Structures are given as C-alpha cells and as structure tokens.
C-alpha cells in the first residue's frame, strides 16, 4: 500500500510537469500512431522499452504531448516466480473539455482509455493474469539523469524487454 502511495505521489508530480494535452482532433491521429507499426517494437515481444521511448518521442515531437512511463514487475497467478518487467506509456487528451487518460504499450493494438488517478488501476488494464508491483514512474521523453541511468541499467541488464 505504501509503495502505491509513493507511486501515486510520483505520478502526480510527473503530471504537473506534463502540461500538454492533445485535442480531440489529435486523438484519432494519436490512436493511429499507437496502433501503427511505424515505431520500432510495436507488436514485437521483448521490445516494450524501445517502443515506449519511441512512442514518447513521437508524442512529444509531433503532437507536443507529454507522457509518463510506468515500469512494473509482475508475478503469474499461483506462482511466486517473477514473470517479467514491462513498461507502458500514459498520455492525456482533451475532448469537449473533458480530460481523458490513455495507456499504450507494444503488445496492445490500440490505446486503452483508463479512469481515475491510480497508476495501479491503469496497469490492471494490461496485466490480467497475476499480481504486479510498480517499480518506477518516468517522465517521458527522458530528461532526468536518474531516469536515464535507470533505463541504461535496464538496457544493459536486459531486464526491461517484455
């Protein structure tokens, strides 16, 4: 519970830094970008990190939309063995004055609309088979040195590849 509260606080701080939202006109274009295979790693197992970094860069450069990456570790149901680590990207749009939060990853074809302010609920949209722990929340594209070191370490160790 404490870790979820810390993750929520970190996400709230990161959200303050993400002051850009896509308009409803951009929402369809963003959905097309997320669903398309133009970004390396889309639809490819073990390429969640390159996809998340690439998607965040496209959102930032082409649409001026900030995003947040949520890294988590999950365990399969009825097994104490860690299955793997994964990263998803969240971003927001505004449609008719209503802010909507979307979550995307390399293995889900379309972005998923999620409700609330709880990152654990958002991850549940992707992780139906087991329990998980949120490891880190990253402001994307990565500019923070600590986050860069974290991602570099994950790349070198090959631990963030699902």
N, C-alpha and C positions, 0 to 999 in steps of 0.2 A: 504494500500500500504506500509506504514511504517513497519507494522508487517511482511509483506512478505520479505521486505529487511533485516530486522533483522534475520528472519529465514534463508534467503539465506546466510547471513554472518556467522551465527552459523553453518550451514551445511558446508560451505567452510572450516571453522576451523576444524570441525569434520573430514572432508575428508582428511585434511592434516595429521591427526592422524591415518587414515585408509590407511596405505601404502601397504596393502597386497591385491592382486588380485588373483582370481582363473584363471588358464589356461583354454584354450578351452577344454582340456581333462577332466577337472573337471566340466565343465559347465553342461554336461549331468548328472553327479553324483549329482551336486547341485540341478538340476531340480528334480531329483528323490527324494532327501531328502525333498525338499519343498513340493512336491506333496504327499509324503507318509504320513501315519498316525502314524509314529514312535514317532513323537514329540507331547506331550500332548497338546490338544486344537485344533489340525487340524480338520477342518470340524465341530467344535462344537461351536454353538452360545455362546456368552458371555465368550469366553476363548482366546481372542486376546492377552492379556498380557502374560499369561503363554506360549502361542505358540511363541510369539515374543522373549521372553527371552530364551526359549529353542532352537529355531532356531539359534539365535545369538551365543549361546554357542556351538552348533554343528558346525556352520560355522567356529568359532574360533578354536576349539579343533581339529576337524578332517581335516579341509582344510586350516587352517591358514589364513582365510579370515575375515577381519574386516567388521563390518556392522554398520548401523545407523538406529535408530528407530525414526519414525516421529509420534508424537501423535497429533491428531486433533479432533475437535468438529464439528459436522455438524448439519444443520437445514434442515428439509424437505421443498421442494418447496411449495410455497403458504402457509407457516405456520411459525409463529415466534417462535415455540416451538423447543427447542433443542432436537434432537433425541438421541444423544449419543456421546461417545468418542471412538476412535479407535486408534490402533497403527499398523503401517506397518513397515516392515524391508526392507532396501535397501542394496544391496551389488553389487560389480562390478566383472566382468570377463574380461579377455583379450583374444580375438580370432583373430589370424592373425595380431597381432599388434594393433588391434582396441579395445579400452576400451568400454565395454557395461555395462549399469546400469540396474539392475533388482529390482523389487519391489514384495514383497510377503506378504501375511497375512494368517490368519487362515481360511478365508472363500473363498479364491480364490484357485482353484485347482493347477494351475501352476504359476510360477513366470511370471511377465509381464515385457517385455523389454520396457524401457522408454527412452525418448530422452531429451537432454538439461540439464541445471543445476538448474532448478527451482523446488523446492520441491512441490509447489502448482500444477504444471502440473502432477507430479508423483501421487499425491493424487487423482487428477481427474480421473485417470485410475480405481480407486476403488469406487469413490463416484459420481455416475452418477445422483443421484436424490437429488439435493439440493446444498446449499452453505456450505462452511466449513471455519474454522479458524485453522491454525496450532498453537497448544498450546506449543509444546516443541519438540526439536530435541535432541535425546540422543545418545551418543557414546555407542555402544554395543560391547561385553558384558559390563555391567555397572561397572565402577570402580570409577567414580566421586561421592563423598559423597553427593553433592547436587542432583544429579540424583537418587541416592539410596533413599534419603529422599522423593523425588518426587514420585517415584514408590511405596515406602512404604505407603505414604499417599493415593495414588490412590487405593492400595490394601485394606487398612483399610476402606476407604470410599466406596469401591465397585464402583468407578466411571469410571474405565477403564477396561471394561469387554466385550465389544461387540465382 
